[in-house]
Every structure is written in structure tokens, then in C-alpha cells.
Amino acid sequence: MTNLNITAAFLIGLAGSVHCFGMCGGVVSAFHFAVPKGAKQWPYVFTYNLGRIASYALLGALTGYLGSMVERAEIVKSIPILHTISALFLVAMACYVGNWWRGLHYLERAGAKLWRYVRPLSKSLLPFKHPLYALPYGIIWGWLPCGLVYSTLTWSLASGSAINGALVMLFFGLGTLPALIVMAAGVESMKTLLTNPKTRQIVALCLLGFALHMLWRAYV
């Protein structure tokens, strides 16, 4: 896992986080009501996002381990195939962010079937009695069906090991953090910028460019 790959994972999270405003805006709004009246929100925001990013890292470790097992078994010529799958999912994510094609919506709907069983676990933690209650809450909400997360997990699959897979998702999660903080802080100017259709188009083109670069690297 090179510094370039880690940086790219962070940038994918940062670029793709414009999607978070549509996907996670309701979660953040509900989060405010879970914080005790009069309490400072930032300790809760910190522990919630710590749990959320920890979930991503765990999922990345699992998919990275699975990908490494495929490589060791030599069932297929795995490295180009896994990298191709990662790049194609990133193309799908670019199309999703740019509203060119909404195919990942069907993958999110499939994930929603599992989410129906996971989500009720979070209700016992509400309202928060202490900032630490927001940690397992964030861990649970890290499993929220999200095309952006699913796309990046395919990159973890091609990372070569559980550690590399965890690093990909860790830095991806850190990349999404600024958008979630902006939502929690209620900075309207930043919300307007990040939800602007032109911003989405620029981000989508950046994701598409990176996907094509991944495809090129897989076969040179």
C-alpha cells in the first residue's frame, strides 16, 4: 500500500462526500435530537464519526482479506480482474454522483434488506446519555447502505491484504469527515457549494478520471 494509494483513498472519500449530503443529511438532523439538551455537540460528533470510520476500516479489512485469499488460491488471474472491478465500480460511482446513471441505487436497495435488521440495534442507544454512547451508534450507522462505500470496498478487495483493505477504508472514511462535520456545524455556505450541480459534475469527472487511471494501471 503506497502513500499514493492512501492519498487517493482519502481524495475519493473527499470528492465523493458530496453524495453524503443526500444520503446522510437526515441522519445528521436526527443526531441533533439524540444529544442531551444543553450539551456540547462536538464530543458526540467526534465519537459518532470515530465509530463510523471504525466500521469502514473493519469492512475494509474483511474485504481485503477475502481478496488476498482469492489471490493465494490462484482461482483466477486475480489482480487485473479485481482492479478492473474496482475501476468499474468507481465509474458507476462517478455516474451516480453526476446523476448520469443511477445504477448503484439498486445495490443500495439490496443492502437496505440487511439494514432493516441492523438499524433497530441503534435505537437502544437513544437518546445519548454520554458521548461514548455515540461510538457504538456510529459503528452501527457505518453499515448504512451507501453506493459510495460499496464502490470503495471493491478497491479494498483488490488491495492485497486485510491491513491494506483497512487502510483504504480508514483513509476513505477520513476523506468523508469534512462533509459530515460541515453538516453537523450547519455551515450553509459550504452546504450550498457542495450540493451545487456544477460541483457534482466536477467531482463526477474527477472520479471518472481516476477510474480510467486505475484501469490503465491494471493492464500496463
C-alpha positions as CSV (number, residue, x, y, z in Angstrom):
1,M,0.0,0.0,0.0
2,T,1.8,3.2,-1.2
3,N,1.3,6.7,0.0
4,L,-0.2,7.5,-3.4
5,N,-2.9,4.8,-2.9
6,I,-3.7,6.1,0.7
7,T,-3.9,9.7,-0.6
8,A,-6.1,8.6,-3.4
9,A,-8.4,6.8,-1.0
10,F,-8.7,10.0,1.1
11,L,-9.4,12.0,-2.1
12,I,-12.1,9.6,-3.2
13,G,-13.8,10.0,0.2
14,L,-13.4,13.8,0.0
15,A,-14.7,14.0,-3.6
16,G,-17.5,11.5,-3.2
17,S,-18.7,13.1,0.1
18,V,-21.0,15.4,-1.9
19,H,-23.1,12.3,-2.0
20,C,-23.2,12.3,1.8
21,F,-25.4,15.4,1.8
22,G,-28.2,13.5,0.1
23,M,-27.6,10.2,1.9
24,C,-26.6,11.2,5.4
25,G,-28.3,14.6,5.8
26,G,-31.3,13.0,7.6
27,V,-29.1,11.0,9.9
28,V,-27.2,14.1,11.0
29,S,-30.5,16.0,11.5
30,A,-31.8,13.2,13.7
31,F,-28.5,13.1,15.5
32,H,-29.0,16.6,16.9
33,F,-32.2,15.4,18.7
34,A,-30.3,12.5,20.3
35,V,-27.8,14.8,22.1
36,P,-28.9,15.9,25.6
37,K,-30.4,19.4,25.6
38,G,-27.8,22.0,26.5
39,A,-24.8,19.6,26.0
40,K,-22.0,20.5,23.6
41,Q,-22.4,18.5,20.4
42,W,-18.8,18.2,19.3
43,P,-17.8,15.3,21.7
44,Y,-20.8,13.4,20.3
45,V,-20.0,14.3,16.7
46,F,-16.4,13.1,17.3
47,T,-17.3,9.7,18.9
48,Y,-20.0,9.1,16.3
49,N,-17.6,9.6,13.4
50,L,-14.9,7.6,15.2
51,G,-17.4,4.7,15.3
52,R,-18.5,5.2,11.7
53,I,-14.9,5.2,10.4
54,A,-14.0,2.2,12.5
55,S,-16.9,0.3,10.8
56,Y,-15.4,1.2,7.4
57,A,-12.0,0.0,8.4
58,L,-13.4,-3.3,9.7
59,L,-15.3,-3.8,6.4
60,G,-12.1,-2.9,4.5
61,A,-10.1,-5.5,6.5
62,L,-12.7,-8.2,5.8
63,T,-12.9,-7.5,2.0
64,G,-9.1,-7.1,1.8
65,Y,-8.6,-10.5,3.5
66,L,-11.2,-12.0,1.1
67,G,-9.3,-10.6,-1.9
68,S,-6.0,-11.9,-0.6
69,M,-7.5,-15.4,-0.3
70,V,-8.6,-15.3,-3.9
71,E,-5.1,-14.3,-5.0
72,R,-3.5,-17.0,-2.9
73,A,-5.8,-19.6,-4.2
74,E,-5.0,-18.6,-7.8
75,I,-8.5,-19.4,-8.8
76,V,-8.3,-16.6,-11.4
77,K,-5.7,-14.2,-12.6
78,S,-7.0,-12.1,-9.7
79,I,-5.0,-8.9,-9.6
80,P,-6.2,-7.4,-13.0
81,I,-9.7,-8.7,-12.5
82,L,-10.1,-7.3,-9.0
83,H,-8.6,-3.9,-10.1
84,T,-11.0,-3.9,-13.1
85,I,-14.0,-4.5,-10.8
86,S,-12.8,-1.7,-8.6
87,A,-12.4,0.7,-11.5
88,L,-15.8,-0.2,-12.9
89,F,-17.5,0.4,-9.6
90,L,-15.7,3.8,-9.4
91,V,-17.1,4.6,-12.9
92,A,-20.6,3.7,-11.6
93,M,-20.0,6.0,-8.6
94,A,-19.0,8.8,-10.9
95,C,-22.2,8.3,-12.8
96,Y,-24.1,8.3,-9.6
97,V,-22.6,11.5,-8.2
98,G,-23.1,13.2,-11.6
99,N,-26.7,12.0,-11.9
100,W,-25.7,10.4,-15.3
101,W,-26.8,6.9,-14.3
102,R,-28.3,5.7,-11.0
103,G,-27.3,2.0,-11.2
104,L,-25.8,2.0,-7.8
105,H,-29.2,2.8,-6.4
106,Y,-30.2,-0.8,-7.0
107,L,-27.2,-2.0,-5.0
108,E,-28.2,0.3,-2.1
109,R,-31.7,-1.2,-2.2
110,A,-30.2,-4.7,-1.9
111,G,-28.1,-3.5,1.1
112,A,-31.3,-2.0,2.6
113,K,-32.6,-5.5,3.2
114,L,-29.8,-6.2,5.6
115,W,-30.0,-2.7,7.1
116,R,-33.6,-3.4,8.2
117,Y,-32.2,-5.9,10.7
118,V,-29.1,-3.8,11.8
119,R,-30.8,-0.4,12.3
120,P,-33.0,-1.3,15.2
121,L,-29.8,-2.0,17.3
122,S,-29.2,1.7,17.4
123,K,-32.5,2.6,19.0
124,S,-31.5,1.3,22.4
125,L,-28.6,3.9,22.5
126,L,-31.0,6.9,22.1
127,P,-31.1,9.4,23.5
128,F,-27.4,9.6,24.2
129,K,-26.6,9.6,27.9
130,H,-22.9,10.3,27.3
131,P,-20.6,10.9,24.3
132,L,-19.4,7.3,24.5
133,Y,-23.0,6.2,23.5
134,A,-22.4,7.8,20.2
135,L,-19.5,5.5,19.5
136,P,-21.5,2.2,19.0
137,Y,-24.2,4.3,17.3
138,G,-21.6,5.4,14.7
139,I,-20.4,1.8,14.4
140,I,-23.9,0.7,13.6
141,W,-24.6,3.6,11.1
142,G,-21.4,2.7,9.3
143,W,-23.4,-0.1,7.8
144,L,-25.9,2.2,6.2
145,P,-26.4,1.1,2.6
146,C,-24.3,3.5,0.5
147,G,-23.1,3.2,-3.1
148,L,-20.0,5.3,-2.3
149,V,-18.9,2.9,0.4
150,Y,-19.7,-0.2,-1.7
151,S,-17.6,1.2,-4.6
152,T,-14.6,1.9,-2.3
153,L,-14.9,-1.6,-0.8
154,T,-14.2,-3.1,-4.2
155,W,-10.9,-1.3,-4.0
156,S,-10.2,-2.8,-0.6
157,L,-10.9,-6.2,-2.3
158,A,-8.0,-5.5,-4.7
159,S,-5.7,-4.1,-2.1
160,G,-3.9,-7.5,-1.4
161,S,-4.3,-7.9,2.4
162,A,-6.6,-7.2,5.3
163,I,-4.3,-4.4,6.6
164,N,-4.2,-2.7,3.2
165,G,-8.0,-3.1,2.9
166,A,-8.5,-1.5,6.3
167,L,-6.1,1.4,5.4
168,V,-8.1,2.1,2.2
169,M,-11.3,2.3,4.1
170,L,-9.8,4.2,7.0
171,F,-8.5,7.0,4.8
172,F,-11.7,6.9,2.7
173,G,-13.6,7.5,5.9
174,L,-11.3,10.4,6.9
175,G,-12.0,11.9,3.5
176,T,-15.7,11.9,4.1
177,L,-15.2,13.5,7.5
178,P,-15.2,17.2,6.4
179,A,-18.6,16.9,4.8
180,L,-20.1,15.3,7.9
181,I,-18.6,18.0,10.1
182,V,-20.0,20.7,7.8
183,M,-23.4,19.2,8.1
184,A,-23.1,18.9,11.9
185,A,-21.9,22.5,12.1
186,G,-24.7,23.8,9.9
187,V,-22.4,25.8,7.6
188,E,-24.9,26.7,5.0
189,S,-22.4,28.3,2.6
190,M,-20.4,25.1,2.4
191,K,-23.6,23.0,2.0
192,T,-24.6,25.2,-0.9
193,L,-21.2,24.8,-2.6
194,L,-21.0,21.1,-2.1
195,T,-24.6,20.4,-3.3
196,N,-24.3,22.7,-6.3
197,P,-25.0,20.7,-9.5
198,K,-21.8,22.1,-11.1
199,T,-19.7,20.9,-8.1
200,R,-21.3,17.4,-8.5
201,Q,-20.3,17.4,-12.2
202,I,-16.7,18.4,-11.5
203,V,-16.5,15.7,-8.7
204,A,-18.0,13.1,-11.0
205,L,-15.5,13.9,-13.8
206,C,-12.6,13.6,-11.2
207,L,-13.9,10.2,-10.1
208,L,-14.2,9.1,-13.7
209,G,-10.7,10.2,-14.5
210,F,-9.3,8.3,-11.5
211,A,-11.3,5.2,-12.5
212,L,-9.8,5.3,-16.0
213,H,-6.4,5.7,-14.5
214,M,-7.0,2.6,-12.3
215,L,-8.0,0.6,-15.4
216,W,-4.8,1.7,-17.2
217,R,-2.6,0.7,-14.3
218,A,-4.3,-2.7,-14.1
219,Y,-3.1,-3.7,-17.6
220,V,0.2,-1.9,-18.2
